[in-house]
Amino acid sequence: MALKITAQIGTDQGITSEAYVRIMSYQINKTGNAYFNIQLFKSEEDATEVSASGPVAIAGQVARNAQIGDSLVVPMTKVVTV
């Protein structure tokens, strides 16, 4: 599963307007939070190359962006007033 970012962003591998965010794993806990471990690539093609070459190549291909980071925490709770 992945998200594609079409806005122009800067990464440690350069500027791109087709960033590809792969969701590597996720966990939803009973307290109502979803935790997503993610990897950022400059393009879907870069992500596909890493998948084809296996885990050894991952460290050199994954891009970094300070605002996106390596993980996301999403609150899944909603306050309902009756």
Distance bins in CASP14 RR format, pairs under 12 A and 6 or more apart:
PFRMAT RR
TARGET T0000
AUTHOR 0000-0000-0000
RMODE 2
METHOD distances of the structure
MODEL  1
1 20 0 0 0 0 0 1 0 0 0 0 0
1 21 0 0 0 0 1 0 0 0 0 0 0
1 22 1 0 0 1 0 0 0 0 0 0 0
1 23 1 0 1 0 0 0 0 0 0 0 0
1 24 0 0 0 0 1 0 0 0 0 0 0
1 25 0 0 0 0 0 1 0 0 0 0 0
1 26 0 0 0 0 1 0 0 0 0 0 0
1 36 0 0 0 0 1 0 0 0 0 0 0
1 37 0 0 0 0 0 1 0 0 0 0 0
1 38 0 0 0 0 0 1 0 0 0 0 0
1 39 0 0 0 0 0 1 0 0 0 0 0
1 47 0 0 0 0 0 1 0 0 0 0 0
2 18 0 0 0 0 0 1 0 0 0 0 0
2 19 0 0 0 0 0 1 0 0 0 0 0
2 20 1 0 1 0 0 0 0 0 0 0 0
2 21 1 0 1 0 0 0 0 0 0 0 0
2 22 1 0 1 0 0 0 0 0 0 0 0
2 23 1 0 0 1 0 0 0 0 0 0 0
2 24 0 0 0 0 1 0 0 0 0 0 0
2 36 0 0 0 0 0 1 0 0 0 0 0
2 38 0 0 0 0 1 0 0 0 0 0 0
2 39 0 0 0 0 1 0 0 0 0 0 0
2 40 0 0 0 0 0 1 0 0 0 0 0
2 41 0 0 0 0 1 0 0 0 0 0 0
2 43 0 0 0 0 0 1 0 0 0 0 0
2 44 1 0 0 1 0 0 0 0 0 0 0
2 46 0 0 0 0 0 1 0 0 0 0 0
2 47 1 0 0 1 0 0 0 0 0 0 0
2 48 0 0 0 0 0 1 0 0 0 0 0
2 51 0 0 0 0 0 1 0 0 0 0 0
3 18 0 0 0 0 0 1 0 0 0 0 0
3 19 0 0 0 0 1 0 0 0 0 0 0
3 20 1 0 0 1 0 0 0 0 0 0 0
3 21 1 0 1 0 0 0 0 0 0 0 0
3 22 0 0 0 0 1 0 0 0 0 0 0
3 23 1 0 0 1 0 0 0 0 0 0 0
3 36 0 0 0 0 1 0 0 0 0 0 0
3 38 0 0 0 0 1 0 0 0 0 0 0
3 39 0 0 0 0 0 1 0 0 0 0 0
3 40 0 0 0 0 1 0 0 0 0 0 0
3 41 0 0 0 0 0 1 0 0 0 0 0
3 44 0 0 0 0 0 1 0 0 0 0 0
3 47 0 0 0 0 0 1 0 0 0 0 0
3 68 0 0 0 0 1 0 0 0 0 0 0
3 72 0 0 0 0 1 0 0 0 0 0 0
4 16 0 0 0 0 0 1 0 0 0 0 0
4 17 0 0 0 0 0 1 0 0 0 0 0
4 18 1 0 0 1 0 0 0 0 0 0 0
4 19 1 0 0 1 0 0 0 0 0 0 0
4 20 1 0 1 0 0 0 0 0 0 0 0
4 21 1 0 0 1 0 0 0 0 0 0 0
4 22 0 0 0 0 0 1 0 0 0 0 0
4 40 0 0 0 0 0 1 0 0 0 0 0
4 41 0 0 0 0 0 1 0 0 0 0 0
4 42 0 0 0 0 0 1 0 0 0 0 0
4 43 0 0 0 0 1 0 0 0 0 0 0
4 44 1 0 0 1 0 0 0 0 0 0 0
4 45 0 0 0 0 0 1 0 0 0 0 0
4 47 0 0 0 0 0 1 0 0 0 0 0
5 11 0 0 0 0 0 1 0 0 0 0 0
5 15 0 0 0 0 0 1 0 0 0 0 0
5 16 0 0 0 0 1 0 0 0 0 0 0
5 17 0 0 0 0 1 0 0 0 0 0 0
5 18 1 0 0 1 0 0 0 0 0 0 0
5 19 1 0 1 0 0 0 0 0 0 0 0
5 20 1 0 0 1 0 0 0 0 0 0 0
5 21 1 0 0 1 0 0 0 0 0 0 0
5 22 0 0 0 0 0 1 0 0 0 0 0
5 38 0 0 0 0 0 1 0 0 0 0 0
5 40 0 0 0 0 1 0 0 0 0 0 0
5 41 0 0 0 0 0 1 0 0 0 0 0
5 42 0 0 0 0 0 1 0 0 0 0 0
5 43 0 0 0 0 0 1 0 0 0 0 0
5 44 0 0 0 0 0 1 0 0 0 0 0
5 63 0 0 0 0 0 1 0 0 0 0 0
5 65 0 0 0 0 1 0 0 0 0 0 0
5 67 0 0 0 0 0 1 0 0 0 0 0
5 68 0 0 0 0 1 0 0 0 0 0 0
6 16 0 0 0 0 1 0 0 0 0 0 0
6 17 1 0 0 1 0 0 0 0 0 0 0
6 18 1 0 0 1 0 0 0 0 0 0 0
6 19 0 0 0 0 1 0 0 0 0 0 0
6 20 0 0 0 0 0 1 0 0 0 0 0
6 21 0 0 0 0 0 1 0 0 0 0 0
6 43 0 0 0 0 0 1 0 0 0 0 0
6 44 0 0 0 0 0 1 0 0 0 0 0
7 15 0 0 0 0 0 1 0 0 0 0 0
7 16 0 0 0 0 1 0 0 0 0 0 0
7 17 1 0 0 1 0 0 0 0 0 0 0
7 18 0 0 0 0 1 0 0 0 0 0 0
7 19 0 0 0 0 1 0 0 0 0 0 0
7 65 0 0 0 0 0 1 0 0 0 0 0
7 67 0 0 0 0 0 1 0 0 0 0 0
7 68 0 0 0 0 0 1 0 0 0 0 0
8 14 0 0 0 0 0 1 0 0 0 0 0
8 15 1 0 0 1 0 0 0 0 0 0 0
8 16 1 0 0 1 0 0 0 0 0 0 0
8 17 1 0 1 0 0 0 0 0 0 0 0
8 18 0 0 0 0 1 0 0 0 0 0 0
8 19 0 0 0 0 1 0 0 0 0 0 0
8 42 0 0 0 0 0 1 0 0 0 0 0
8 65 0 0 0 0 0 1 0 0 0 0 0
9 15 1 0 0 1 0 0 0 0 0 0 0
9 16 1 0 0 1 0 0 0 0 0 0 0
9 17 1 0 0 1 0 0 0 0 0 0 0
9 18 0 0 0 0 1 0 0 0 0 0 0
9 19 1 0 1 0 0 0 0 0 0 0 0
9 20 0 0 0 0 0 1 0 0 0 0 0
9 21 0 0 0 0 0 1 0 0 0 0 0
9 40 0 0 0 0 1 0 0 0 0 0 0
9 41 0 0 0 0 0 1 0 0 0 0 0
9 42 0 0 0 0 1 0 0 0 0 0 0
9 43 0 0 0 0 0 1 0 0 0 0 0
9 63 0 0 0 0 1 0 0 0 0 0 0
9 64 0 0 0 0 0 1 0 0 0 0 0
9 65 1 0 1 0 0 0 0 0 0 0 0
9 66 0 0 0 0 0 1 0 0 0 0 0
9 67 1 0 0 1 0 0 0 0 0 0 0
9 68 1 0 0 1 0 0 0 0 0 0 0
9 69 0 0 0 0 0 1 0 0 0 0 0
10 16 1 0 0 1 0 0 0 0 0 0 0
10 17 0 0 0 0 1 0 0 0 0 0 0
10 18 0 0 0 0 0 1 0 0 0 0 0
10 19 0 0 0 0 1 0 0 0 0 0 0
10 40 0 0 0 0 0 1 0 0 0 0 0
10 42 0 0 0 0 1 0 0 0 0 0 0
10 63 0 0 0 0 1 0 0 0 0 0 0
10 64 0 0 0 0 1 0 0 0 0 0 0
10 65 1 0 0 1 0 0 0 0 0 0 0
10 66 0 0 0 0 1 0 0 0 0 0 0
10 67 0 0 0 0 1 0 0 0 0 0 0
10 68 0 0 0 0 1 0 0 0 0 0 0
11 17 0 0 0 0 0 1 0 0 0 0 0
11 18 0 0 0 0 0 1 0 0 0 0 0
11 19 1 0 0 1 0 0 0 0 0 0 0
11 20 0 0 0 0 0 1 0 0 0 0 0
11 21 0 0 0 0 0 1 0 0 0 0 0
11 39 0 0 0 0 0 1 0 0 0 0 0
11 40 1 0 0 1 0 0 0 0 0 0 0
11 41 0 0 0 0 1 0 0 0 0 0 0
11 42 1 0 0 1 0 0 0 0 0 0 0
11 43 0 0 0 0 0 1 0 0 0 0 0
11 46 0 0 0 0 0 1 0 0 0 0 0
11 61 0 0 0 0 0 1 0 0 0 0 0
11 62 0 0 0 0 1 0 0 0 0 0 0
11 63 1 1 0 0 0 0 0 0 0 0 0
11 64 1 0 0 1 0 0 0 0 0 0 0
11 65 1 0 1 0 0 0 0 0 0 0 0
11 66 0 0 0 0 1 0 0 0 0 0 0
11 67 0 0 0 0 0 1 0 0 0 0 0
11 68 0 0 0 0 1 0 0 0 0 0 0
11 69 0 0 0 0 0 1 0 0 0 0 0
12 40 0 0 0 0 1 0 0 0 0 0 0
12 41 0 0 0 0 0 1 0 0 0 0 0
12 42 0 0 0 0 1 0 0 0 0 0 0
12 60 0 0 0 0 0 1 0 0 0 0 0
12 61 0 0 0 0 0 1 0 0 0 0 0
12 62 0 0 0 0 1 0 0 0 0 0 0
12 63 1 0 0 1 0 0 0 0 0 0 0
12 64 1 0 1 0 0 0 0 0 0 0 0
12 65 1 0 0 1 0 0 0 0 0 0 0
12 66 0 0 0 0 1 0 0 0 0 0 0
12 68 0 0 0 0 0 1 0 0 0 0 0
12 69 0 0 0 0 0 1 0 0 0 0 0
13 19 0 0 0 0 0 1 0 0 0 0 0
13 40 0 0 0 0 1 0 0 0 0 0 0
13 41 0 0 0 0 1 0 0 0 0 0 0
13 42 1 0 1 0 0 0 0 0 0 0 0
13 43 0 0 0 0 0 1 0 0 0 0 0
13 46 0 0 0 0 1 0 0 0 0 0 0
13 60 0 0 0 0 1 0 0 0 0 0 0
13 61 0 0 0 0 1 0 0 0 0 0 0
13 62 0 0 0 0 1 0 0 0 0 0 0
13 63 1 0 1 0 0 0 0 0 0 0 0
13 64 1 0 0 1 0 0 0 0 0 0 0
13 65 0 0 0 0 1 0 0 0 0 0 0
14 40 0 0 0 0 0 1 0 0 0 0 0
14 41 0 0 0 0 0 1 0 0 0 0 0
14 42 1 0 0 1 0 0 0 0 0 0 0
14 43 0 0 0 0 0 1 0 0 0 0 0
14 46 0 0 0 0 0 1 0 0 0 0 0
14 63 1 0 0 1 0 0 0 0 0 0 0
14 64 0 0 0 0 0 1 0 0 0 0 0
14 65 0 0 0 0 1 0 0 0 0 0 0
15 42 0 0 0 0 1 0 0 0 0 0 0
15 43 0 0 0 0 0 1 0 0 0 0 0
15 63 0 0 0 0 0 1 0 0 0 0 0
15 65 0 0 0 0 0 1 0 0 0 0 0
16 40 0 0 0 0 1 0 0 0 0 0 0
16 41 0 0 0 0 1 0 0 0 0 0 0
16 42 1 0 1 0 0 0 0 0 0 0 0
16 43 1 0 0 1 0 0 0 0 0 0 0
16 44 0 0 0 0 0 1 0 0 0 0 0
16 45 0 0 0 0 0 1 0 0 0 0 0
16 46 0 0 0 0 1 0 0 0 0 0 0
16 63 1 0 0 1 0 0 0 0 0 0 0
16 65 0 0 0 0 1 0 0 0 0 0 0
16 68 0 0 0 0 0 1 0 0 0 0 0
17 42 0 0 0 0 1 0 0 0 0 0 0
17 43 0 0 0 0 1 0 0 0 0 0 0
18 40 0 0 0 0 0 1 0 0 0 0 0
18 41 0 0 0 0 1 0 0 0 0 0 0
18 42 1 0 0 1 0 0 0 0 0 0 0
18 43 1 0 1 0 0 0 0 0 0 0 0
18 44 1 0 0 1 0 0 0 0 0 0 0
18 45 0 0 0 0 1 0 0 0 0 0 0
18 46 0 0 0 0 1 0 0 0 0 0 0
18 47 0 0 0 0 0 1 0 0 0 0 0
18 63 0 0 0 0 0 1 0 0 0 0 0
19 38 0 0 0 0 0 1 0 0 0 0 0
19 39 0 0 0 0 0 1 0 0 0 0 0
19 40 1 0 0 1 0 0 0 0 0 0 0
19 41 1 0 0 1 0 0 0 0 0 0 0
19 42 1 0 0 1 0 0 0 0 0 0 0
19 43 1 0 0 1 0 0 0 0 0 0 0
19 44 0 0 0 0 1 0 0 0 0 0 0
19 45 0 0 0 0 0 1 0 0 0 0 0
19 46 0 0 0 0 1 0 0 0 0 0 0
19 47 0 0 0 0 1 0 0 0 0 0 0
19 62 0 0 0 0 0 1 0 0 0 0 0
19 63 1 0 0 1 0 0 0 0 0 0 0
19 64 0 0 0 0 0 1 0 0 0 0 0
19 65 1 0 0 1 0 0 0 0 0 0 0
19 67 0 0 0 0 0 1 0 0 0 0 0
19 68 0 0 0 0 1 0 0 0 0 0 0
19 69 0 0 0 0 0 1 0 0 0 0 0
20 38 0 0 0 0 0 1 0 0 0 0 0
20 39 0 0 0 0 1 0 0 0 0 0 0
20 40 1 0 0 1 0 0 0 0 0 0 0
20 41 1 0 1 0 0 0 0 0 0 0 0
20 42 1 0 0 1 0 0 0 0 0 0 0
20 43 1 0 1 0 0 0 0 0 0 0 0
20 44 1 0 1 0 0 0 0 0 0 0 0
20 45 0 0 0 0 1 0 0 0 0 0 0
20 46 1 0 0 1 0 0 0 0 0 0 0
20 47 1 0 1 0 0 0 0 0 0 0 0
20 48 0 0 0 0 1 0 0 0 0 0 0
20 49 0 0 0 0 0 1 0 0 0 0 0
20 50 0 0 0 0 0 1 0 0 0 0 0
20 51 0 0 0 0 0 1 0 0 0 0 0
20 61 0 0 0 0 0 1 0 0 0 0 0
20 62 0 0 0 0 0 1 0 0 0 0 0
20 63 0 0 0 0 1 0 0 0 0 0 0
20 65 0 0 0 0 0 1 0 0 0 0 0
20 68 0 0 0 0 0 1 0 0 0 0 0
21 36 0 0 0 0 1 0 0 0 0 0 0
21 37 0 0 0 0 0 1 0 0 0 0 0
21 38 1 0 1 0 0 0 0 0 0 0 0
21 39 1 0 0 1 0 0 0 0 0 0 0
21 40 1 0 1 0 0 0 0 0 0 0 0
21 41 1 0 0 1 0 0 0 0 0 0 0
21 42 0 0 0 0 0 1 0 0 0 0 0
21 43 0 0 0 0 0 1 0 0 0 0 0
21 44 0 0 0 0 0 1 0 0 0 0 0
21 46 0 0 0 0 0 1 0 0 0 0 0
21 47 0 0 0 0 1 0 0 0 0 0 0
21 62 0 0 0 0 0 1 0 0 0 0 0
21 63 0 0 0 0 1 0 0 0 0 0 0
21 65 0 0 0 0 1 0 0 0 0 0 0
21 67 0 0 0 0 0 1 0 0 0 0 0
21 68 1 0 0 1 0 0 0 0 0 0 0
21 69 0 0 0 0 1 0 0 0 0 0 0
21 70 0 0 0 0 0 1 0 0 0 0 0
21 71 0 0 0 0 0 1 0 0 0 0 0
21 72 0 0 0 0 1 0 0 0 0 0 0
22 36 0 0 0 0 0 1 0 0 0 0 0
22 37 0 0 0 0 1 0 0 0 0 0 0
22 38 1 0 0 1 0 0 0 0 0 0 0
22 39 1 0 1 0 0 0 0 0 0 0 0
22 40 1 0 0 1 0 0 0 0 0 0 0
22 41 1 0 0 1 0 0 0 0 0 0 0
22 43 0 0 0 0 0 1 0 0 0 0 0
22 44 0 0 0 0 1 0 0 0 0 0 0
22 46 0 0 0 0 0 1 0 0 0 0 0
22 47 1 0 1 0 0 0 0 0 0 0 0
22 48 0 0 0 0 0 1 0 0 0 0 0
22 50 0 0 0 0 1 0 0 0 0 0 0
22 51 0 0 0 0 1 0 0 0 0 0 0
22 58 0 0 0 0 0 1 0 0 0 0 0
22 61 0 0 0 0 0 1 0 0 0 0 0
22 62 0 0 0 0 1 0 0 0 0 0 0
22 63 0 0 0 0 0 1 0 0 0 0 0
22 68 0 0 0 0 0 1 0 0 0 0 0
22 70 0 0 0 0 0 1 0 0 0 0 0
23 34 0 0 0 0 0 1 0 0 0 0 0
23 35 0 0 0 0 0 1 0 0 0 0 0
23 36 1 0 1 0 0 0 0 0 0 0 0
23 37 1 0 0 1 0 0 0 0 0 0 0
23 38 1 0 1 0 0 0 0 0 0 0 0
23 39 0 0 0 0 1 0 0 0 0 0 0
23 40 0 0 0 0 0 1 0 0 0 0 0
23 47 0 0 0 0 0 1 0 0 0 0 0
23 70 0 0 0 0 0 1 0 0 0 0 0
23 71 0 0 0 0 0 1 0 0 0 0 0
23 72 0 0 0 0 1 0 0 0 0 0 0
23 74 0 0 0 0 0 1 0 0 0 0 0
24 35 0 0 0 0 0 1 0 0 0 0 0
24 36 0 0 0 0 1 0 0 0 0 0 0
24 37 1 0 1 0 0 0 0 0 0 0 0
24 38 1 0 0 1 0 0 0 0 0 0 0
24 39 1 0 1 0 0 0 0 0 0 0 0
24 40 0 0 0 0 0 1 0 0 0 0 0
24 41 0 0 0 0 0 1 0 0 0 0 0
24 47 0 0 0 0 0 1 0 0 0 0 0
24 50 0 0 0 0 0 1 0 0 0 0 0
24 51 0 0 0 0 0 1 0 0 0 0 0
24 55 0 0 0 0 0 1 0 0 0 0 0
24 58 0 0 0 0 1 0 0 0 0 0 0
24 62 0 0 0 0 0 1 0 0 0 0 0
24 70 0 0 0 0 1 0 0 0 0 0 0
24 71 0 0 0 0 1 0 0 0 0 0 0
24 72 0 0 0 0 0 1 0 0 0 0 0
25 34 0 0 0 0 0 1 0 0 0 0 0
25 35 0 0 0 0 1 0 0 0 0 0 0
25 36 1 0 0 1 0 0 0 0 0 0 0
25 37 1 0 1 0 0 0 0 0 0 0 0
25 38 0 0 0 0 1 0 0 0 0 0 0
25 39 0 0 0 0 0 1 0 0 0 0 0
25 70 0 0 0 0 0 1 0 0 0 0 0
25 71 0 0 0 0 1 0 0 0 0 0 0
25 72 0 0 0 0 0 1 0 0 0 0 0
26 33 0 0 0 0 0 1 0 0 0 0 0
26 34 1 0 0 1 0 0 0 0 0 0 0
26 35 1 0 0 1 0 0 0 0 0 0 0
26 36 1 0 1 0 0 0 0 0 0 0 0
26 37 1 0 0 1 0 0 0 0 0 0 0
26 38 0 0 0 0 1 0 0 0 0 0 0
26 71 0 0 0 0 1 0 0 0 0 0 0
26 72 0 0 0 0 1 0 0 0 0 0 0
26 73 0 0 0 0 0 1 0 0 0 0 0
26 74 0 0 0 0 1 0 0 0 0 0 0
26 76 0 0 0 0 0 1 0 0 0 0 0
27 33 0 0 0 0 1 0 0 0 0 0 0
27 34 1 0 0 1 0 0 0 0 0 0 0
27 35 1 0 1 0 0 0 0 0 0 0 0
27 36 0 0 0 0 1 0 0 0 0 0 0
27 37 0 0 0 0 1 0 0 0 0 0 0
27 71 0 0 0 0 0 1 0 0 0 0 0
27 72 0 0 0 0 0 1 0 0 0 0 0
27 73 0 0 0 0 0 1 0 0 0 0 0
27 74 0 0 0 0 0 1 0 0 0 0 0
27 76 0 0 0 0 0 1 0 0 0 0 0
28 34 1 0 1 0 0 0 0 0 0 0 0
28 35 1 0 0 1 0 0 0 0 0 0 0
28 36 0 0 0 0 1 0 0 0 0 0 0
28 73 0 0 0 0 0 1 0 0 0 0 0
28 74 0 0 0 0 1 0 0 0 0 0 0
28 75 0 0 0 0 0 1 0 0 0 0 0
28 76 1 0 0 1 0 0 0 0 0 0 0
28 77 0 0 0 0 0 1 0 0 0 0 0
29 35 1 0 0 1 0 0 0 0 0 0 0
29 73 0 0 0 0 0 1 0 0 0 0 0
29 74 0 0 0 0 0 1 0 0 0 0 0
29 75 0 0 0 0 0 1 0 0 0 0 0
29 76 0 0 0 0 1 0 0 0 0 0 0
29 77 0 0 0 0 0 1 0 0 0 0 0
30 76 0 0 0 0 0 1 0 0 0 0 0
30 77 0 0 0 0 0 1 0 0 0 0 0
31 73 0 0 0 0 0 1 0 0 0 0 0
31 75 0 0 0 0 1 0 0 0 0 0 0
31 76 0 0 0 0 1 0 0 0 0 0 0
31 77 0 0 0 0 1 0 0 0 0 0 0
32 73 0 0 0 0 0 1 0 0 0 0 0
32 74 0 0 0 0 1 0 0 0 0 0 0
32 75 1 0 0 1 0 0 0 0 0 0 0
32 76 1 0 1 0 0 0 0 0 0 0 0
32 77 1 0 1 0 0 0 0 0 0 0 0
32 78 0 0 0 0 1 0 0 0 0 0 0
33 71 0 0 0 0 0 1 0 0 0 0 0
33 72 0 0 0 0 0 1 0 0 0 0 0
33 73 1 0 1 0 0 0 0 0 0 0 0
33 74 1 0 0 1 0 0 0 0 0 0 0
33 75 1 0 1 0 0 0 0 0 0 0 0
33 76 1 0 0 1 0 0 0 0 0 0 0
33 77 1 0 0 1 0 0 0 0 0 0 0
34 71 0 0 0 0 0 1 0 0 0 0 0
34 72 0 0 0 0 1 0 0 0 0 0 0
34 73 1 0 0 1 0 0 0 0 0 0 0
34 74 1 0 1 0 0 0 0 0 0 0 0
34 75 1 0 0 1 0 0 0 0 0 0 0
34 76 1 0 1 0 0 0 0 0 0 0 0
34 77 0 0 0 0 0 1 0 0 0 0 0
35 70 0 0 0 0 0 1 0 0 0 0 0
35 71 1 0 0 1 0 0 0 0 0 0 0
35 72 1 0 0 1 0 0 0 0 0 0 0
35 73 1 0 1 0 0 0 0 0 0 0 0
35 74 0 0 0 0 1 0 0 0 0 0 0
35 75 0 0 0 0 0 1 0 0 0 0 0
35 76 0 0 0 0 0 1 0 0 0 0 0
36 68 0 0 0 0 0 1 0 0 0 0 0
36 69 0 0 0 0 0 1 0 0 0 0 0
36 70 0 0 0 0 1 0 0 0 0 0 0
36 71 1 0 0 1 0 0 0 0 0 0 0
36 72 1 0 1 0 0 0 0 0 0 0 0
36 73 1 0 0 1 0 0 0 0 0 0 0
36 74 1 0 0 1 0 0 0 0 0 0 0
36 76 0 0 0 0 0 1 0 0 0 0 0
37 62 0 0 0 0 0 1 0 0 0 0 0
37 69 0 0 0 0 0 1 0 0 0 0 0
37 70 1 0 0 1 0 0 0 0 0 0 0
37 71 1 0 1 0 0 0 0 0 0 0 0
37 72 0 0 0 0 1 0 0 0 0 0 0
37 73 0 0 0 0 0 1 0 0 0 0 0
38 47 0 0 0 0 0 1 0 0 0 0 0
38 62 0 0 0 0 1 0 0 0 0 0 0
38 63 0 0 0 0 0 1 0 0 0 0 0
38 64 0 0 0 0 0 1 0 0 0 0 0
38 65 0 0 0 0 0 1 0 0 0 0 0
38 68 1 0 0 1 0 0 0 0 0 0 0
38 69 1 0 0 1 0 0 0 0 0 0 0
38 70 1 0 0 1 0 0 0 0 0 0 0
38 71 1 0 0 1 0 0 0 0 0 0 0
38 72 1 0 0 1 0 0 0 0 0 0 0
38 73 0 0 0 0 0 1 0 0 0 0 0
38 74 0 0 0 0 0 1 0 0 0 0 0
39 46 0 0 0 0 0 1 0 0 0 0 0
39 47 1 0 0 1 0 0 0 0 0 0 0
39 50 0 0 0 0 1 0 0 0 0 0 0
39 51 0 0 0 0 0 1 0 0 0 0 0
39 55 0 0 0 0 0 1 0 0 0 0 0
39 58 1 0 0 1 0 0 0 0 0 0 0
39 59 0 0 0 0 0 1 0 0 0 0 0
39 60 0 0 0 0 0 1 0 0 0 0 0
39 61 0 0 0 0 1 0 0 0 0 0 0
39 62 1 0 1 0 0 0 0 0 0 0 0
39 63 0 0 0 0 1 0 0 0 0 0 0
39 64 0 0 0 0 1 0 0 0 0 0 0
39 65 0 0 0 0 0 1 0 0 0 0 0
39 68 0 0 0 0 0 1 0 0 0 0 0
39 69 0 0 0 0 1 0 0 0 0 0 0
39 70 1 0 0 1 0 0 0 0 0 0 0
39 71 0 0 0 0 0 1 0 0 0 0 0
39 72 0 0 0 0 0 1 0 0 0 0 0
40 46 0 0 0 0 1 0 0 0 0 0 0
40 47 0 0 0 0 1 0 0 0 0 0 0
40 50 0 0 0 0 0 1 0 0 0 0 0
40 58 0 0 0 0 0 1 0 0 0 0 0
40 61 0 0 0 0 0 1 0 0 0 0 0
40 62 1 0 0 1 0 0 0 0 0 0 0
40 63 1 0 1 0 0 0 0 0 0 0 0
40 64 1 0 0 1 0 0 0 0 0 0 0
40 65 1 0 1 0 0 0 0 0 0 0 0
40 66 0 0 0 0 0 1 0 0 0 0 0
40 67 0 0 0 0 0 1 0 0 0 0 0
40 68 1 0 1 0 0 0 0 0 0 0 0
40 69 1 0 0 1 0 0 0 0 0 0 0
40 70 0 0 0 0 1 0 0 0 0 0 0
40 71 0 0 0 0 0 1 0 0 0 0 0
40 72 0 0 0 0 0 1 0 0 0 0 0
41 47 1 0 1 0 0 0 0 0 0 0 0
41 48 0 0 0 0 1 0 0 0 0 0 0
41 49 0 0 0 0 1 0 0 0 0 0 0
41 50 1 0 0 1 0 0 0 0 0 0 0
41 51 0 0 0 0 0 1 0 0 0 0 0
41 57 0 0 0 0 0 1 0 0 0 0 0
41 58 0 0 0 0 0 1 0 0 0 0 0
41 60 0 0 0 0 0 1 0 0 0 0 0
41 61 1 0 0 1 0 0 0 0 0 0 0
41 62 1 0 0 1 0 0 0 0 0 0 0
41 63 1 0 1 0 0 0 0 0 0 0 0
41 64 0 0 0 0 0 1 0 0 0 0 0
41 65 0 0 0 0 0 1 0 0 0 0 0
41 68 0 0 0 0 0 1 0 0 0 0 0
42 48 0 0 0 0 0 1 0 0 0 0 0
42 49 0 0 0 0 0 1 0 0 0 0 0
42 50 0 0 0 0 0 1 0 0 0 0 0
42 60 0 0 0 0 0 1 0 0 0 0 0
42 61 0 0 0 0 1 0 0 0 0 0 0
42 62 0 0 0 0 1 0 0 0 0 0 0
42 63 1 0 1 0 0 0 0 0 0 0 0
42 64 0 0 0 0 0 1 0 0 0 0 0
42 65 0 0 0 0 0 1 0 0 0 0 0
43 49 0 0 0 0 1 0 0 0 0 0 0
43 50 0 0 0 0 0 1 0 0 0 0 0
43 61 0 0 0 0 0 1 0 0 0 0 0
43 63 0 0 0 0 1 0 0 0 0 0 0
44 50 0 0 0 0 0 1 0 0 0 0 0
44 51 0 0 0 0 0 1 0 0 0 0 0
45 51 0 0 0 0 0 1 0 0 0 0 0
45 52 0 0 0 0 0 1 0 0 0 0 0
45 61 0 0 0 0 0 1 0 0 0 0 0
46 52 0 0 0 0 0 1 0 0 0 0 0
46 53 0 0 0 0 0 1 0 0 0 0 0
46 57 0 0 0 0 0 1 0 0 0 0 0
46 58 0 0 0 0 0 1 0 0 0 0 0
46 60 0 0 0 0 0 1 0 0 0 0 0
46 61 1 0 1 0 0 0 0 0 0 0 0
46 62 0 0 0 0 1 0 0 0 0 0 0
46 63 1 0 0 1 0 0 0 0 0 0 0
47 53 0 0 0 0 0 1 0 0 0 0 0
47 54 0 0 0 0 0 1 0 0 0 0 0
47 57 0 0 0 0 0 1 0 0 0 0 0
47 58 0 0 0 0 1 0 0 0 0 0 0
47 61 0 0 0 0 1 0 0 0 0 0 0
47 62 0 0 0 0 1 0 0 0 0 0 0
47 63 0 0 0 0 1 0 0 0 0 0 0
48 54 0 0 0 0 0 1 0 0 0 0 0
48 57 0 0 0 0 0 1 0 0 0 0 0
48 61 0 0 0 0 0 1 0 0 0 0 0
49 57 1 0 0 1 0 0 0 0 0 0 0
49 58 0 0 0 0 0 1 0 0 0 0 0
49 60 0 0 0 0 0 1 0 0 0 0 0
49 61 1 0 0 1 0 0 0 0 0 0 0
49 62 0 0 0 0 0 1 0 0 0 0 0
50 56 0 0 0 0 1 0 0 0 0 0 0
50 57 1 0 1 0 0 0 0 0 0 0 0
50 58 1 0 1 0 0 0 0 0 0 0 0
50 59 0 0 0 0 1 0 0 0 0 0 0
50 60 0 0 0 0 1 0 0 0 0 0 0
50 61 1 0 1 0 0 0 0 0 0 0 0
50 62 1 0 0 1 0 0 0 0 0 0 0
50 63 0 0 0 0 0 1 0 0 0 0 0
51 57 0 0 0 0 1 0 0 0 0 0 0
51 58 0 0 0 0 1 0 0 0 0 0 0
51 61 0 0 0 0 1 0 0 0 0 0 0
51 62 0 0 0 0 0 1 0 0 0 0 0
52 58 0 0 0 0 0 1 0 0 0 0 0
52 61 0 0 0 0 0 1 0 0 0 0 0
53 59 0 0 0 0 0 1 0 0 0 0 0
53 60 0 0 0 0 0 1 0 0 0 0 0
53 61 0 0 0 0 1 0 0 0 0 0 0
54 60 0 0 0 0 0 1 0 0 0 0 0
54 61 0 0 0 0 0 1 0 0 0 0 0
55 61 0 0 0 0 0 1 0 0 0 0 0
55 62 0 0 0 0 0 1 0 0 0 0 0
62 68 0 0 0 0 0 1 0 0 0 0 0
62 69 0 0 0 0 0 1 0 0 0 0 0
62 70 0 0 0 0 1 0 0 0 0 0 0
63 69 0 0 0 0 0 1 0 0 0 0 0
63 70 0 0 0 0 0 1 0 0 0 0 0
64 70 0 0 0 0 1 0 0 0 0 0 0
END
